[in-house]
Amino acid sequence: MDVIDLFPRSIVQGKLNLKLLNQCLLHCENVLRNPGANPDASQRLAGQLSQQRELNPTQPAILELCESVLLNGCEQWIRHVIDRQPPQGRGPWVPGRYQLKLIDIWLNCQRESDYNPMHTHGGSFSGVVFLKVPKQIDGTSFDGQLCFHGPEEYHLQSFRTGMSHYVLPKPGDFYIFPAWQPHSVMPFRGSGERWSLAFNAVAQPGSTRLTPPGKNKNLSLSNQRPRAWGF
């Protein structure tokens, strides 16, 4: 006999190289030292956090992060999922028939007792990049962990298991997932700050004409469109 696990949810997981991680850390340190230079993002977000600041996607460290990691991670998710569909069912999601565009990116600064309730985002894809984590967030409790939520509540007595998945934040680790994927962040106890970057991106169908090989214009950082804000 075999056991088949049906209906998986796909999440891209990866790790920044040390140079890019340090560049992002330095940029975020400057943002928190000069909060007036970056708009407050908290009014449109679910997080009950000390600070949430919008970031400029044209700043060098953030630009490199978006171009080399985040949008490419969205592309990898699409290819992993869509290439497993029958050719007739792939719709516009074949290379050259859509574009990935960044909507927004922001910094989360979480301190003791701050939390992010279960929520979803707008757009097509969202994700998180962990930059800084207090040493007491070490996996010995749920403190400070990211939780991905399944479609139903966990209930062991009726064998509804696997309805939540906890992720221990580690500096440099990132996760990319569909914007509809419910997730939350647990509070933590003790001193220190937990820094993360979050983003939204959209996959937009375009021309039905395939892009010639070697001229792939599939990735874009343009945000000249109505923003599908995270909530």
C-alpha positions, 0 to 999 in steps of 0.5 A, spaced: 500 500 500 502 507 498 499 513 502 498 519 497 498 526 500 493 530 496 492 538 494 499 540 497 501 548 498 507 550 494 512 555 498 519 557 495 524 557 500 531 560 500 537 564 503 540 570 501 547 570 500 551 574 506 553 580 502 546 582 500 543 580 507 548 585 510 546 590 505 539 590 506 541 590 514 545 596 513 539 600 509 534 598 514 538 600 520 538 607 516 530 607 515 529 606 522 534 611 524 530 616 519 523 614 520 520 620 517 524 619 510 520 612 509 512 612 509 509 609 515 505 602 512 502 600 519 495 603 517 494 599 511 497 592 514 494 587 519 501 587 524 500 590 531 508 592 530 512 597 533 514 600 526 512 598 519 516 602 514 515 602 506 521 601 502 523 604 496 524 599 491 529 603 487 534 603 492 540 599 490 540 594 496 532 593 495 533 593 488 538 587 487 533 583 492 527 584 488 530 583 481 535 577 483 531 574 489 524 575 490 521 576 483 525 570 481 522 566 486 515 568 484 517 565 477 520 559 480 513 558 484 509 559 477 514 554 473 514 549 479 506 549 479 504 550 472 509 546 469 505 540 472 499 542 469 496 539 462 498 543 457 491 545 455 490 548 462 496 552 463 492 558 460 497 565 460 502 562 465 507 560 460 514 564 459 513 570 455 505 571 456 505 574 463 509 579 467 511 579 474 511 586 477 513 588 484 507 592 488 510 594 494 515 592 499 516 594 507 520 593 513 517 590 519 520 591 526 517 587 531 519 588 539 516 584 545 509 582 545 508 585 538 504 580 533 501 579 526 494 576 526 492 571 521 491 575 514 492 574 507 495 579 502 493 582 495 496 581 488 498 574 486 505 573 491 507 575 497 513 573 501 518 575 507 525 575 508 528 575 515 534 580 517 534 580 524 532 575 530 533 575 537 537 570 540 531 567 545 527 566 538 530 559 538 525 554 536 524 552 544 517 555 543 512 558 538 515 565 540 516 569 534 515 564 529 511 565 522 505 560 521 502 558 515 495 556 516 491 550 512 484 551 510 481 548 516 482 548 524 487 543 527 483 537 530 487 531 532 481 527 534 478 527 527 485 526 524 485 533 521 493 534 522 497 538 518 493 544 518 498 549 521 506 549 519 511 553 523 517 556 521 523 558 525 526 565 523 533 565 521 537 571 518 537 571 511 532 566 510 526 567 505 519 564 503 515 566 497 508 564 497 501 565 494 498 572 496 492 568 498 496 563 503 493 565 510 499 566 515 501 569 522 507 571 526 507 569 534 509 574 539 515 573 543 518 575 550 524 578 552 529 584 549 531 585 542 528 586 535 525 581 530 526 585 523 523 582 516 522 585 509 515 583 506 513 584 499 507 583 494 507 582 487 502 581 481 503 576 475 499 580 469 497 576 463 500 580 457 500 578 449 499 571 447 505 572 442 511 568 445 517 572 447 523 570 442 528 566 446 534 570 449 529 576 449 525 574 456 522 581 459 518 577 464 520 580 470 519 588 472 519 592 478 514 597 475 509 599 480 505 604 476 498 600 477 493 601 482 496 597 488 493 591 491 495 593 498 496 587 503 491 587 509 
